[in-house]
Amino acid sequence: MVSSRKHNGVSILTVDGNIEPAEMVQVKNELNRLLDRHRFKIVVHFDRLKKVDYAGLGILVENLLRFKEFNGDLKLVGITSKAKRIFQRCGTWNIFETYPNDELALKSFNPIYSS
């Protein structure tokens, strides 16, 4: 399941459960919706993630590149050690900015942000 909210001009998506092909379609659709609305600063929250699939990582990379085309970014929060290993095996770990919590991810978009 994917839910989203806005905070200080940043869209925060929370992915709950698994990132397998069916769930990744939901994530992709939500990211497309945000792009269509000119929302280019995105945080994807994974602390409730139970399982990640390799194809799902490809969708995240593709969308990261799309958001960067508009001077935006897609940052990841709350990556589990299991998910991190999958990102590393795919060679995608170093292309994403990752943060342990929302506050640090939000500050990275706007250094003068304060909670």
C-alpha positions in Angstrom: 0.0 0.0 0.0 1.2 3.5 -0.8 0.1 6.7 0.9 1.3 10.2 0.4 1.3 13.6 2.2 3.0 17.0 1.7 5.3 18.8 4.1 6.9 22.2 3.3 6.8 21.6 -0.5 8.1 18.0 -0.3 5.9 15.0 -1.1 6.4 12.1 1.3 5.3 8.7 0.1 5.1 5.8 2.6 5.4 2.3 1.2 3.8 -0.3 3.5 4.2 -4.0 2.9 6.0 -5.4 -0.1 7.5 -3.9 -3.2 6.7 -6.5 -5.7 5.4 -5.9 -9.2 1.8 -5.2 -8.2 2.7 -2.8 -5.4 5.4 -1.1 -7.5 2.7 -0.2 -10.1 1.0 1.8 -7.2 4.3 3.5 -6.4 4.9 4.2 -10.1 1.4 5.6 -10.6 1.8 7.9 -7.5 5.2 9.1 -8.7 3.7 9.9 -12.1 0.8 11.7 -10.5 3.2 13.9 -8.5 5.3 14.6 -11.6 2.2 15.6 -13.5 1.4 18.0 -10.7 4.9 19.5 -10.8 5.9 18.1 -7.4 9.5 17.3 -7.9 10.8 17.0 -4.4 10.0 13.5 -3.2 10.8 11.4 -0.1 9.9 7.7 -0.2 9.6 6.2 3.2 10.5 2.5 3.5 10.5 1.9 7.3 7.3 -0.2 7.0 8.6 -2.1 4.0 8.7 -5.9 4.4 10.1 -7.0 1.1 11.6 -5.4 -2.0 11.9 -6.9 -5.5 14.6 -6.2 -8.0 12.2 -4.9 -10.6 10.9 -2.3 -8.1 14.4 -0.9 -7.8 14.4 -0.2 -11.5 11.3 1.8 -11.2 12.8 3.9 -8.4 15.9 4.5 -10.5 13.9 5.5 -13.5 11.8 7.9 -11.5 14.9 9.4 -9.7 16.3 10.3 -13.2 12.9 11.8 -14.2 12.7 14.0 -11.2 16.3 15.2 -11.6 15.4 16.3 -15.1 13.2 18.9 -13.4 15.8 19.9 -10.8 14.0 17.7 -8.2 15.1 14.6 -6.4 13.8 11.4 -4.9 15.3 10.5 -1.5 14.8 7.4 0.5 14.1 7.1 4.2 14.1 4.2 6.6 15.8 1.6 4.5 16.0 -1.7 6.3 19.3 -3.7 6.3 17.6 -6.4 4.1 16.5 -3.8 1.5 19.9 -2.1 1.6 21.6 -5.4 0.7 19.3 -5.7 -2.4 20.1 -2.1 -3.4 23.8 -2.9 -3.0 23.6 -6.1 -5.1 21.9 -4.2 -7.9 24.5 -1.4 -7.7 21.8 1.2 -6.9 22.7 2.0 -3.3 25.1 4.9 -4.1 22.8 6.7 -6.5 20.2 7.5 -3.9 20.4 9.8 -1.0 19.2 7.9 2.0 18.3 9.2 5.5 17.3 7.5 8.7 14.3 9.8 9.3 12.0 12.3 7.6 13.4 15.3 9.4 16.9 14.8 7.9 15.5 14.1 4.4 13.4 17.2 4.5 16.3 19.3 5.7 18.4 18.0 2.7 15.9 19.7 0.4 16.0 23.0 2.2 19.0 23.4 4.6 17.1 26.2 6.5 14.2 23.9 7.2 13.4 23.5 10.9 10.9 21.1 12.3 
